[in-house]
């Protein structure tokens, strides 16, 4: 046996299980948030398409009224109303894009934080599992390993080598 090789493992599953459960919860939270992002994208696309159609209709109406007003067939007030509807549609479209961008950034940040926290918990679990591993303090043939003390901070062992 070489120095540093594993000799034994004492197992305290409670902290490992707790850390694994916490990490799994964070991974599930990240997946849920990614699902929310996808749903947000779908709603945004549908709402944007509807508003773009509305804006196109308002633009066509404005252009039609602009021609009719120039020909004296419609009063200028109708053109002003049509321009107002177009500006309103464009404003709703800008607000939709701004709201979507803000919500998406918030959800992406939350998902990123959840994934990072899951990775941090996985590393803590690995360190805890490593801490529960007893390694050979010296090189040589091991005849016996005796546990001397077991504490929450680790285990103390006596290693008897064959000469």
Residue, then its C-alpha position, 0 to 999 in steps of 0.5 A: x500500500x502506498x501513502x495516501x491510498x484509501x484504507x477504509x471509509x467510515x460512513x455517515x450518510x446523513x450529511x451526504x444525503x442532506x447535501x444531495x437532497x439540497x442539490x437535487x432541489x436546486x437542480x429541479x428549481x433550475x429546470x422549473x425556471x427553464x420551463x418558465x422561460x420557455x413558456x414566457x418565450x411562447x407567450x411573448x411570440x404569440x403576443x408580439x405577433x398579435x400586436x404586430x398584426x394590430x400595428x400593421x392594420x393601424x398603419x394601413x388605416x393611417x395610410x388610407x386616411x392620409x390619402x383620403x384627407x389629402x383628397x378632402x374625402x375625410x376630415x383631418x380629425x380621423x387621420x389624427x385618431x388613426x395616428x393615435x391608434x398607431x402610436x398606441x399599438x407601437x407603444x404596447x409593442x415596445x412595452x411588451x418587448x421591455x417586459x419580456x426582456x426584463x422577465x427573461x433576464x430575471x428568470x435566467x439569473x435565477x436559473x443560473x443561481x440555482x445551477x451554481x448552488x447545485x454545483x456548490x452543494x455537489x462539491x460540498x458533498x464530494x468534500x464530505x465523502x472525501x472527509x469520510x475516507x481514511x487514507x494510509x498515512x505511510x507506505x507499506x503492507x498493512x496488517x491491521x487497521x484499528x479505529x481509535x476515535x470517531x468524531x464529527x470531524x473525522x476518524x482517528x485510526x491506528x495502522x499496524x504495518x507488516x515489517 
